[in-house]
Amino acid sequence: MESVLIAKNITKSFSKGINALNNVSLNLEKGKVLVVMGPSGSGKSTLIRTINGLETFDDGELNVLGIKIDSNFDEKKIQKIRRRVGMVFQQFNLFPHLTILENITLAPINVQKRNKNEVKEFGMYLLAQMGIDSHAKKYPNQLSGGEQQRVAIVRALALKPELLLFDEPTSALDPERINEVLDAMRILANQGMSMIVVTHEIDFAKEVSDKVLFLDNGKVIEISSPEIFFSNASHERSRKFLNQLDKN
Amino acid sequence: MSTKINKFKIFFLSKIKTCILLKPFSFFLNILFLSSIISLLLVSLNWIFFKANWSVINSNLSLFAFGSYPPNEQWRPSLWLVVLTFIALITIYGPKKKWLRKNLVFVWIGTVPLGIFLLKGGFGLIPVMSQNWGGLTLTILITSCSILFSLPFGILLALGRRSSLFVIRKSCSFYIDILRSIPLIAVLFFGQLLIPLFLPYGLEIDRVWRAIIAFTLFVSAYIAEDIRGGLQSIPKTQLEAANSLGLNKYQITRFILIPQSLRVALPALTNQVIGLLQNTSLMSILGLMELIGIGRSILANPEFIGQYIEVYIWLAIVYWILCTLMAFLSKQLEKKMSTNKGY
């Protein structure tokens, strides 16, 4: 099976002595879904942000879709990766001065130089898939959080990415809005999209993920299949964490 | 109905009672202020309608509007002023046609070269030297040209101040700091007296353009600071989102940073425009015949000697109308920019 992401011994420290990431290695195959879990401050976000170059790292090597980057942070290679990897943020980060459709078509038109009309049609098609095509001419602040997050997903999808990164996509949403976003992600997973998802949604992880990675203090505690992780986690630390989540 | 009147009576009476009986001091103050305002108003109205001699304005209206522009060609500046008023009205009432709404900015920008062409002549129109430009036309021309040039220059300075290149960053902040610590009148003198010295032999820029250059140099430093404030208000997450979409630095600046910072800076920019309009009056000291300059030259005419008050009140009214119109335009623009966008 072809790999979309191979990370080798990624290490990063924000200040001396404290490792945000400590020798993280992982391998994601095409079409698979990796869920990253861990307590806050464990380096989940940092890990996912190094993949498309929003964070640098001090040591190790990343191979994203065959493009290799190391701690030298080659600007051109990072740009190449960003064109093929989509990202969805916790706070949506839509552009408030552009309409929904403009938000979506901005990058395909200007970065990928695709045909304007084709991109608009494709954007509308994706919006329709998410059930929010009626909002195309509105501005982000007129939409609810769940709708905005689905727009953010469409914005990432419009670039026809080969890998999607989700950084706690439901953490900023009202509880009753979470499912509309998770449903959208389920559809993507079923369509065979390769995804890395940082989330605390256990049910979603159980149902969709192919692998669960558990991080603590920047270290990979375990990588296992969801069946094993959620019923019979091999490490004391993971079990403790899951117990905590259950209580909440 | 009668109960309403009754209620009103009771309310009024009780108000008077509390004012006179309970708070004699505030009653006294009220009467004092009211009577002084009324007497002031009476005196000034009396002066305006009975004592003032407005012939100094009536007989010089064309001077106030066009300066010493040749009478046969005065339709040209008039046409320009009419076009400007027309576009201003369209902007205030909101253009109906979609293409016009989208391109209104470019229509506004287009009025500046149109004005220069109409005033200057050439291409079939009789050329008129800039010495003959004057009055309201010149005031508006200097203001609009300076704004048109200083806005992009200010944006570049603001961006340069955030540049990662040491030399660019330092020279931009140096420029801004220097210009902000020099009084405008000094910059204007510099423009009139020193710019000709710096130019190579044979190349000459006339006084109007030297004034516009000086204003542009001065105002762009202030505009740069306003834009910088706008840039700083954009959250970092916007940059992350733009980066993750693969936009390069130039695209991020053009599509994300500038539009958002301009919107935030708009009220401050309006301030600059109004300030600039008023500051063009300083050019009268340097011999340009803009509104104030025309006023001074009319007062120097023996026929109208001593009629200072009429002339300056008239000029104040003209400036007031211009500034109010501008403030109104920018308010309209702000409204349009913020509708539905939750700002």
HADDOCK unambig.tbl for C-alpha pairs under 7 A between the chains (distance, minus, plus):
assign (segid A and resid 52 and name CA) (segid B and resid 244 and name CA) 6.86 0.50 0.50
assign (segid A and resid 54 and name CA) (segid B and resid 240 and name CA) 6.97 0.50 0.50
assign (segid A and resid 79 and name CA) (segid B and resid 246 and name CA) 5.76 0.50 0.50
assign (segid A and resid 82 and name CA) (segid B and resid 244 and name CA) 5.71 0.50 0.50
assign (segid A and resid 82 and name CA) (segid B and resid 245 and name CA) 6.19 0.50 0.50
assign (segid A and resid 82 and name CA) (segid B and resid 246 and name CA) 4.98 0.50 0.50
assign (segid A and resid 83 and name CA) (segid B and resid 245 and name CA) 6.57 0.50 0.50
assign (segid A and resid 83 and name CA) (segid B and resid 246 and name CA) 5.25 0.50 0.50
assign (segid A and resid 86 and name CA) (segid B and resid 245 and name CA) 6.96 0.50 0.50
assign (segid A and resid 87 and name CA) (segid B and resid 244 and name CA) 6.40 0.50 0.50
assign (segid A and resid 93 and name CA) (segid B and resid 237 and name CA) 6.23 0.50 0.50
assign (segid A and resid 93 and name CA) (segid B and resid 238 and name CA) 5.90 0.50 0.50
assign (segid A and resid 93 and name CA) (segid B and resid 241 and name CA) 6.02 0.50 0.50
assign (segid A and resid 95 and name CA) (segid B and resid 238 and name CA) 6.89 0.50 0.50
assign (segid A and resid 96 and name CA) (segid B and resid 341 and name CA) 6.69 0.50 0.50
assign (segid A and resid 97 and name CA) (segid B and resid 260 and name CA) 6.68 0.50 0.50
assign (segid A and resid 97 and name CA) (segid B and resid 341 and name CA) 6.85 0.50 0.50
assign (segid A and resid 107 and name CA) (segid B and resid 245 and name CA) 6.11 0.50 0.50
assign (segid A and resid 107 and name CA) (segid B and resid 247 and name CA) 6.59 0.50 0.50
assign (segid A and resid 111 and name CA) (segid B and resid 246 and name CA) 6.53 0.50 0.50
assign (segid A and resid 111 and name CA) (segid B and resid 247 and name CA) 6.01 0.50 0.50
assign (segid A and resid 139 and name CA) (segid B and resid 340 and name CA) 6.69 0.50 0.50
assign (segid A and resid 139 and name CA) (segid B and resid 341 and name CA) 5.84 0.50 0.50
assign (segid A and resid 141 and name CA) (segid B and resid 341 and name CA) 5.91 0.50 0.50
assign (segid A and resid 141 and name CA) (segid B and resid 342 and name CA) 5.69 0.50 0.50
assign (segid A and resid 142 and name CA) (segid B and resid 340 and name CA) 6.78 0.50 0.50
